[in-house]
Every structure is written in C-alpha cells, then in structure tokens.
Amino acid sequence: MLVAAVGTFVAGFDQLVAAADHACAKLGLDGFAQIGQSSITPTTMRWERFLPQERLIATFQQARVVVCHAGMGIVGEALRANVPIVLFPRQGPTRRGHPANDQTEFACRIAERHGLLVCSDGDALPDLVTGLLREPAKRNYRLGSDIPAILGTWLSTHGGTSPNHRSRTGTV
C-alpha cells in the first residue's frame, strides 16, 4: 500500500495528493492519503483529512511506501516506521498563501543522510515508487544521535573537564 501524507498545513498540498493518486492509479496500487486541507480529493486512494497521531503511525507501519511532504515531524514518523520513503517537498518562497516555505533543502539533506528519494515533479512519482517496490519492504534507518559518542570521546581525551569549566575557586 502506498501511503501519502500532507501534514497539517493550512492550505493542504494539492500537488502531493494528485501525484500520489495518479501513481496509485497508474501502478494499480492500493493507497491511502491523509489530505489535510487540500482542495482536491483522491479518486483512486482511500483518504481522510486528518488522523490522530497513533493512527497515522500505524498506517505508516502498514505501508509499502510512504510519500510525504518534507516537514520534520512527518518525516521522523515515516523514518521510525522503517519503510521506503519518497519526500515530496513544498516548493517556493514564503508568501501570504504559502507560509510553509521551501522544503527542498531539508528534503535533500535528509534524503542524502538516510537514502530516501526526493520527488519535485509529480509526473516522476510512479517511476520512483516502482523502483522502491523492487527493493526490500523494510528499512533500518539509523536514527540515533552522534552526540553521546562525541561527548564520550571528548571526555576521554580531556579528562572529563571542559577547558572553559571553572571551579568555585575560579581555577580549572
């Protein structure tokens, strides 16, 4: 099943909804879309405007592929579901009708780090999904932080004290 999610942006994300619906129709895939305030509704996919977070997480976990906008929250949930992901970033400058700004830079950085795909043209989505369907259904994204290792290394080489640390007497 292809799961598409646009998040909670006030204007929805018509381009993502249309592209995901078209991909499901073209590929004969079962699909579900969380469409938020999008002005169009899918004709091929089942859909709801919003889902409680627990249900969205469960839906991601059942997905074969997730297609979502490139907001940090929704990308994090999709990564934790360990399924193949296509990021469909919002694009364009911030303006009155588009206050969410351009997500392309973030999408490219997170895609490079975790091996995700980025789709900036809805017509390309069916081919991207087809490629992901040929790959393993589950992924093991490395989501841990490097900070504990960095701190551990630093502490082991500096005797556990910071060069800027001062005791109560003012000495290091």
N, C-alpha and C positions, 0 to 999 in steps of 0.2 A: 504494500500500500504506500502511495505517495502521500505525505502529509505536508501541507502548506500552512504557514502561519505568518500573519502580518503584524501581530502585536496589538498594541492599544493606541496607536497614533490616531489623533482625532479625525484625520481625513482618510483613514484606511490606506490601502495600497493596491489600487485597481490593476496596475501592470503586473504585479506578482500573482494576484488572483487569476487574471486572464491567462497568463503564461502557464501556471500550474494546471488550470482546467484544460487548456489546449494540449499540454503534454499528456495528461491522462487520457484524453480522447484519442489522440494520435497513436499512443502506445497501448491502448486497451487496458489501462491500469485502474485498479480500484483506488479511489482517492478521497481524502478528507481535507477540508480547508477551514481554518479559523480566519474569518474575513474582516473582523472588526467593523469599522465604519466604512468599509469600501462601498462604492456606489453600484458596483456590479455584483451579481451573484453567479456562482458556478452553475453550469448546466450539466456537467458530467460528474463532478465530485459532490459528495455529501458535504454539508457545511453548517457552521454555526458562527454567529458573530463573535462571541466570547466564550471561553471555557474557564472554569476555576483552575487554578494552577495545578492542582493534583491531577485533574483530568487531562490537562494539556501534557503534563509529564508522562502519564500513562499512554496517551495517544502517540507521543514521540517514541516511546519504547516499543510500540507495536509497529511502527513504521519500517518500511524497507528503505525509504529515502525521505529526508526532511528537506524542504525548500522553505527558507525563511529570510526575512529582512535581516540586516546586519546590526541589530541592536545588541548590546552586551548581554542583557538578561536572557533574551530568547536564544541567542547563540550558546550561552552557557548551559541552558536546559537541553538543547539539542546535543551538545557535546557529551553531557552526562548520560544521555540515552545510548551513546555508543553506536550510532547508526550513521551511514553516509549522509553528508550534508552538502547542499548547494546553497550558497549565500546569494541573495538577490538584493543588493544594496539599494537603498533610496539614493537618488542622484539629484544633483542640482544645488544651487545656492539657497541659503536661508532667505525666505521671504514670507510675507503675510500668510499665504496659503500653504506654505511648505516650511514650517519652523523646525522640522527634524534634521535639516541639513543633509549634507552628502555623506553617506556611509562607506563610500568606495575605499578610502584609505584604510579604515579599520578592517573592512572585509578582506582586503588583500593581505594585510599583515597577519590576521588570524588564520586565513587560508594557508599562507605560507608556513606558519608555525605548526599547523595541525593536519595539513594535507587535505584541506577542503577545496571545493570548487567555487568559483565566483562566476555568476551569470549577470551580465549587464545588458543582455539583449534577449527578450523573451522568446524570440524565434529559435534561439540556440538551446533552450531548456530541454526539449525532447532528446536531443543527442547527448547532452550531459547526463541526463537520467539514464539513458540506455547504457552508457559507459559504466555508471555506478552499479547498475543491475547485474553487470558481468563480474563484479567484484564481491568479496565476502560481505555477508549481510550485517555483520557486526564489526565494529572497530574498537580499538583500545586507545583512546586519546589520552595522552599524558597531560593530566590536568593539575598535577601537584605544583607547588611553589618551589622555586630555587632558593628562596630566602633562607630556610633553615641550613642548607648546605653552605651557603655563602657566609652566614654568621658563624657556623661551626668552624669553617676554615680560618676565618679571620681570628676567632677567639683562640684557636690552637696555635696560631703563629704570633699572636700578640700577648700571650699570657693572660688572656681574659680581661684586659683593661683597654679602654679606649685612649688614644693619645690626647683627646680633649677632656677626658674624665678627670675631675679634681676631687680629692677627698675633702672632708670638712676642714682640714687644716690648709687647704689650698695647694697641696702637693700631689703629684701623680704617684 
